[in-house]
Amino acid sequence: MEHGHAIIPNPWMMLPFGLLLATIALGPLFFLHWWEKHYPKVAYVLGAITLTYYLGGLHAYETVMHTAIEYVSFIALVGSLYVVSGGIHIKVKGEATPFNNVLFLLFGAVIANVLGTTGASMLLIRPWIRMNKYRITAHHIVFFIFIVSNVGGCLTPIGDPPLFLGFLKGIPFWWVLEHCWPMWLVGIGVLLTMFYVVDSINYRKAPKEVREELAEPPDEWHFEGLINLIFLGVILIAVFISKPLFLREALMIGAACGSYFLTQKSIHESNHFNFHPIQEVAILFIGIFSTMMPALDWLKANAGAMEKTTPGIFYWGTGLLSGVLDNAPTYLSFLSATVGKFAKPEMLAEASGVEAGAVTEIDQIQYLLATPALMEYVVAISVAAVFFGANTYIGNGPNFMVKSIADQQKVNAPSFLGYFFKFTIPYMIPTVLIIWFIFFR
């Protein structure tokens, strides 16, 4: 039912959302072959249940339409960056020392904010494996996921899906860079330092003749498919276009089509490019965007009942769920909770002298960002969603993609539990603790 202009769904209707996230997390682990064949049916059926409830039961047509527009914008950005990055091939021979590896990961962390964590991961993981081929091991794959596939993308809405969803909700493009760069700098610095120590130990274990070969200047790098930089520029410009409706998305899709058809077939073959990863993301997120509507609306309506909240609590809440679920819907859930508790329409209406029904979601977001004490909640949610997404293979979309490529190339990528116990606990957990202690304690 509706209460004022707010939608208050039946709490039981959050069950499809929970079921979908649980199957996304557990399906690949316990019934992989069944999941690979039937995951579209799971996403479509659970999404259809929620859509039927919203359209037929609540008559919440505006909410459904707004969610559909956000989904199209989200998948247009992620998909176009995936296609364009798949048209750029980096040839690299030779081997990297620990110091050169650190520089490579730092480069990946920076461009993750331009290509997105998905695009940067797909572009760089194969040259990363090739340049370390003589001593490649699990820590190379996991720290790549930590830095390039997650933490690096904390500076722009393009960088990581949660931040782009925040941008669609009304958070200005450069706000993330302005307020999150100190956390990015500390997080990247800590992780690169850890990696250098671990990689140096691995390097010293290599046979003497290998180390002597690595000390020689690396072979020249070659870049192919640089025409795709033009299409990348089109996508970046399109991000800033909001009107007319779907012009931004049309430009992104057009850039992706241009990239795909103008890129040489040999480049796609060298990158082992195919549409399966982005197809899986598109299908699963149809279900996620549909089923998460009751959870978001319920949080908005009930967040005011939360007795004690601090940015630190929201940091840990967002982070812990981002690690075991998907960080994009987790981010939206806690952003909705912040809006529901601190920026209720009636509160803003009373302050501005307008009717509560005239207060938009963008008005609520702008109120949070204009109030320093409340802005800290948005910073905490943004940083946590990006950083904690690195804690498991299921925390962020690129994580499993990187593991899949590593497995294809016979690299010793850790198992799901090995990833968490051997790498997340000793490396990522101290990193997020340091971020909390410095910025959100």
C-alpha positions in Angstrom: 0.0 0.0 0.0 1.0 3.7 -0.3 1.4 6.0 2.7 1.5 9.6 1.5 3.7 9.5 -1.5 5.9 6.8 0.0 5.4 3.1 -0.9 5.3 0.7 2.0 5.5 -2.9 0.6 4.6 -6.0 2.5 7.9 -7.2 4.2 7.3 -10.7 2.8 7.9 -9.2 -0.7 11.6 -8.8 0.2 11.9 -12.6 0.0 12.4 -12.8 -3.8 15.3 -10.4 -3.4 16.9 -12.5 -0.7 16.4 -15.7 -2.6 18.0 -14.2 -5.8 21.0 -13.0 -3.9 21.4 -16.3 -2.1 21.2 -18.3 -5.4 23.8 -15.9 -7.0 26.1 -16.5 -4.0 25.6 -20.2 -3.6 24.6 -21.5 -7.0 28.1 -21.4 -8.6 29.5 -23.0 -5.4 27.2 -26.0 -4.9 25.4 -26.7 -8.2 27.4 -25.0 -10.9 26.2 -26.8 -14.0 22.5 -26.4 -13.0 23.1 -22.7 -12.2 24.9 -22.1 -15.6 21.9 -23.5 -17.4 19.0 -22.1 -15.4 20.1 -18.8 -13.8 18.1 -16.8 -16.4 14.9 -18.6 -15.3 15.7 -17.9 -11.6 16.2 -14.2 -12.3 13.2 -13.8 -14.6 10.8 -15.7 -12.3 11.7 -13.9 -9.1 11.7 -10.5 -10.9 8.3 -11.2 -12.4 6.9 -12.0 -8.9 7.9 -8.6 -7.6 6.9 -6.7 -10.8 3.4 -8.3 -10.6 3.1 -7.2 -7.0 4.2 -3.7 -7.7 2.1 -3.2 -10.8 -1.0 -5.2 -10.0 -1.0 -4.9 -6.2 0.5 -1.5 -5.3 -0.2 0.2 -8.7 3.3 1.7 -8.2 3.8 2.4 -11.9 6.1 5.4 -11.4 8.5 3.4 -9.2 8.7 0.5 -11.7 9.3 3.0 -14.5 12.0 4.8 -12.6 13.7 1.4 -11.7 13.6 0.4 -15.4 15.3 3.6 -16.5 18.0 3.1 -13.9 18.6 -0.5 -15.1 18.9 0.6 -18.7 21.4 3.3 -17.7 23.4 0.9 -15.6 23.7 -1.9 -18.1 24.4 0.6 -21.0 27.5 1.9 -19.1 28.8 -1.5 -17.9 28.1 -3.2 -21.2 29.6 -0.4 -23.4 32.8 -0.3 -21.3 33.1 -4.1 -21.5 32.8 -4.1 -25.2 35.2 -1.2 -25.8 37.8 -2.6 -23.4 37.5 -5.9 -25.2 38.7 -4.2 -28.4 42.0 -3.0 -26.9 44.8 -5.6 -26.7 48.1 -5.2 -24.8 51.0 -7.3 -26.0 53.7 -7.7 -23.4 56.6 -10.2 -23.2 59.2 -10.4 -20.6 58.8 -10.4 -16.9 58.1 -7.9 -14.1 60.0 -7.4 -10.9 58.0 -6.6 -7.7 58.5 -2.9 -8.2 57.3 -3.0 -11.8 54.3 -5.1 -10.7 53.5 -2.3 -8.2 53.6 0.3 -10.9 51.3 -1.9 -13.1 48.7 -2.3 -10.3 48.8 1.4 -9.6 48.2 2.1 -13.3 45.3 -0.3 -13.2 43.8 1.3 -10.1 43.9 4.7 -11.8 42.3 3.6 -15.1 39.7 1.7 -13.3 38.1 5.1 -12.7 37.9 5.6 -16.5 37.2 2.2 -17.8 35.3 0.9 -14.8 36.6 -2.0 -12.7 35.1 -4.4 -15.2 36.7 -2.8 -18.2 40.1 -2.3 -16.5 40.1 -5.9 -15.3 39.2 -7.4 -18.7 41.8 -5.2 -20.4 44.7 -5.8 -18.0 44.3 -9.3 -16.5 45.8 -11.2 -19.5 48.9 -9.0 -19.8 49.3 -9.2 -16.0 49.4 -13.0 -16.3 51.7 -12.9 -19.2 54.2 -10.6 -17.6 54.4 -12.7 -14.5 54.2 -16.1 -16.3 57.5 -17.5 -14.9 56.4 -17.1 -11.3 52.6 -16.5 -11.4 50.8 -17.7 -8.3 47.6 -17.0 -6.3 48.7 -13.8 -4.8 49.1 -12.2 -8.2 45.5 -12.9 -9.0 44.0 -12.0 -5.7 45.8 -8.6 -5.3 44.8 -7.8 -8.9 41.2 -8.4 -7.8 41.7 -6.3 -4.7 43.3 -3.3 -6.4 42.1 -3.2 -10.0 38.8 -4.9 -9.8 37.6 -3.2 -6.7 39.4 -0.6 -4.5 40.9 1.3 -7.5 37.5 2.3 -8.8 36.5 4.5 -5.9 37.1 7.9 -7.4 34.4 8.2 -10.1 30.8 6.9 -10.7 32.3 5.1 -13.8 34.7 3.3 -11.5 32.3 0.9 -9.8 28.6 0.0 -10.3 27.5 1.2 -6.8 28.9 4.6 -7.4 27.2 4.9 -10.8 23.9 4.0 -9.2 24.5 6.8 -6.7 25.2 9.1 -9.7 21.8 8.1 -11.2 20.2 8.9 -7.9 21.5 12.5 -8.0 25.0 12.4 -6.5 27.2 14.8 -8.6 29.8 13.2 -10.8 32.9 14.8 -9.1 31.5 14.5 -5.6 33.0 11.0 -5.2 36.5 12.2 -6.2 36.3 15.2 -3.9 35.3 13.3 -0.8 36.7 9.8 -1.3 40.2 10.4 -2.5 41.8 10.2 1.0 40.3 6.8 1.6 41.4 5.7 -1.9 44.9 6.9 -1.3 45.3 5.1 2.0 43.6 1.9 0.8 45.7 1.7 -2.4 48.9 2.6 -0.5 48.3 -0.1 2.1 47.4 -2.8 -0.4 50.4 -2.0 -2.7 52.7 -2.1 0.3 51.4 -5.5 1.3 51.7 -6.7 -2.3 55.3 -5.5 -2.6 56.3 -7.4 0.5 54.5 -10.6 -0.6 55.7 -10.4 -4.2 59.3 -9.7 -3.1 59.3 -12.9 -1.1 58.0 -14.8 -4.1 60.6 -13.1 -6.3 63.5 -14.2 -4.1 62.2 -17.8 -4.1 62.6 -17.8 -7.9 65.7 -19.6 -9.3 68.8 -17.4 -9.7 68.7 -17.6 -13.5 65.1 -16.4 -13.5 65.9 -13.5 -11.3 68.8 -12.5 -13.5 66.5 -12.6 -16.6 63.9 -10.5 -14.7 66.6 -7.9 -14.0 67.0 -7.2 -17.7 64.9 -4.4 -19.3 61.4 -5.8 -20.2 60.5 -6.2 -23.9 58.6 -3.4 -25.5 54.8 -3.2 -25.0 52.5 -3.1 -28.0 48.9 -1.7 -28.0 46.4 -2.8 -30.6 42.9 -1.4 -31.2 43.6 2.1 -30.1 40.7 3.3 -32.2 38.6 2.3 -29.3 40.0 5.2 -27.3 37.6 7.4 -29.5 34.7 5.2 -28.5 35.8 5.4 -24.8 35.7 9.2 -25.1 32.2 9.1 -26.5 31.1 7.0 -23.5 32.7 9.4 -21.0 31.1 12.4 -22.6 27.7 10.6 -22.6 27.9 10.0 -18.8 27.3 13.7 -18.3 24.2 13.8 -20.6 20.9 13.4 -18.7 18.4 14.9 -21.2 16.6 13.9 -23.4 15.7 10.6 -21.9 17.9 7.7 -23.1 20.2 9.9 -25.3 23.1 9.0 -22.9 22.4 5.3 -23.2 21.9 5.5 -27.0 25.4 7.1 -27.3 26.9 4.4 -25.1 25.3 1.6 -27.1 26.3 3.3 -30.4 29.9 3.5 -29.2 29.9 -0.2 -28.2 28.5 -1.1 -31.6 31.1 1.0 -33.4 33.9 -0.6 -31.3 32.7 -4.1 -32.0 32.3 -3.8 -35.7 35.5 -1.7 -36.3 37.8 -3.8 -34.1 39.8 -6.3 -36.0 38.7 -9.9 -35.4 42.3 -10.9 -34.5 42.2 -8.5 -31.5 39.0 -10.0 -30.2 40.5 -13.5 -30.6 43.6 -12.4 -28.8 41.5 -11.2 -25.9 39.2 -14.3 -26.0 36.4 -11.8 -26.3 32.8 -13.0 -26.1 29.5 -11.7 -24.8 28.8 -14.3 -22.1 30.1 -12.4 -19.1 28.1 -9.2 -19.9 25.1 -11.3 -20.9 25.1 -13.0 -17.4 25.4 -9.6 -15.7 22.5 -8.1 -17.8 20.2 -11.0 -17.0 21.0 -11.2 -13.3 20.6 -7.5 -12.8 17.2 -7.6 -14.4 16.2 -9.8 -11.5 18.2 -7.7 -8.9 16.7 -4.4 -10.0 13.2 -5.8 -10.0 13.4 -7.7 -6.7 15.2 -5.0 -4.7 12.4 -2.5 -5.0 10.5 -3.8 -1.9 13.8 -3.8 0.1 14.6 -0.2 -0.9 11.1 1.1 -0.3 10.8 -0.7 3.1 14.2 0.7 4.2 13.1 4.2 3.3 9.8 3.8 5.2 11.4 2.2 8.3 14.9 3.7 8.6 13.6 6.4 10.9 12.9 3.7 13.5 16.6 2.9 13.8 17.6 4.2 17.2 21.4 4.5 17.0 23.3 5.2 13.8 26.7 6.5 13.0 28.7 6.7 9.8 30.9 3.9 11.3 27.9 1.6 11.7 26.8 2.3 8.1 30.3 1.7 7.0 30.4 -1.8 8.5 26.8 -2.6 7.6 27.3 -1.7 4.0 30.7 -3.4 3.9 29.9 -6.7 5.5 26.8 -7.2 3.2 28.8 -6.0 0.1 31.3 -8.8 0.7 28.7 -11.6 0.9 26.1 -10.2 -1.5 26.6 -7.9 -4.4 27.8 -4.4 -3.6 25.5 -2.5 -6.0 22.2 -3.4 -4.4 23.8 -3.2 -0.9 24.9 0.3 -1.6 21.4 1.3 -2.8 19.8 -0.3 0.3 21.9 1.7 2.8 21.6 4.9 0.7 17.8 4.4 0.9 18.1 3.8 4.7 20.1 7.1 5.0 17.5 9.0 3.0 14.6 7.4 5.0 16.1 8.3 8.3 17.5 11.8 7.7 15.8 13.2 4.7 12.1 12.4 5.0 9.9 14.3 2.6 7.9 15.8 5.4 11.1 17.1 7.0 12.3 18.7 3.8 8.8 20.0 3.1 8.6 21.7 6.5 12.0 23.3 6.0 11.4 24.5 2.5 7.7 25.4 2.7 6.5 23.0 0.0 4.2 20.0 0.0 5.7 16.7 0.9 4.5 15.2 -2.4 6.6 17.8 -4.2 9.8 16.6 -2.6 11.8 14.4 -5.1 14.4 11.8 -4.4 17.1 14.1 -5.8 16.0 16.8 -3.3 16.5 14.3 -0.5 20.0 13.3 -1.8 21.0 16.9 -2.2 19.9 17.6 1.4 22.2 14.8 2.6 25.2 16.1 0.7 24.6 19.7 1.8 24.6 18.7 5.5 28.2 17.9 6.6 27.2 15.5 9.4 24.9 13.6 7.0 27.3 13.7 4.1 29.6 11.4 6.1 27.1 8.7 5.9 27.1 8.8 2.1 30.9 8.8 2.1 31.0 5.8 4.4 28.5 3.9 2.3 30.4 4.7 -0.9 33.8 3.7 0.4 32.5 0.5 2.1 30.6 -0.8 -1.0 33.7 -0.4 -3.2 36.3 -1.7 -0.7 34.4 -4.6 0.8 33.4 -5.8 -2.6 36.9 -7.2 -2.8 36.4 -9.6 0.2 34.9 -12.5 -1.8 34.5 -13.6 -5.4 30.9 -12.7 -5.2 31.3 -9.2 -3.9 31.7 -7.5 -7.2 31.1 -8.6 -10.8 34.7 -8.5 -12.1 36.0 -10.8 -9.3 34.6 -14.0 -10.8 35.4 -12.8 -14.3 39.1 -12.5 -13.3 39.1 -15.9 -11.6 37.5 -17.5 -14.7 40.2 -16.1 -17.0 42.9 -17.2 -14.5 41.4 -20.7 -14.5 41.4 -20.8 -18.3 45.1 -19.9 -18.3 45.9 -22.6 -15.8 46.9 -20.1 -13.1 46.6 -21.3 -9.4 43.6 -19.1 -8.4 42.4 -19.9 -4.9 39.1 -21.5 -4.1 36.2 -19.5 -2.7 37.2 -20.4 0.9 40.9 -20.2 0.1 40.4 -16.7 -1.2 38.7 -15.6 2.0 40.9 -17.3 4.6 44.3 -17.0 2.9 43.9 -13.5 1.5 40.9 -11.5 2.7 41.5 -12.1 6.4 45.2 -11.3 6.4 45.2 -8.4 3.8 41.8 -6.9 3.1 40.4 -7.0 6.6 43.4 -5.0 8.0 43.0 -2.5 5.1 39.3 -1.8 5.8 40.0 -1.6 9.6 42.7 1.0 8.9 40.2 3.0 6.7 37.6 2.8 9.5 40.0 3.8 12.2 41.3 6.8 10.3 38.1 8.1 8.7 34.9 6.7 10.3 35.7 5.8 13.9 
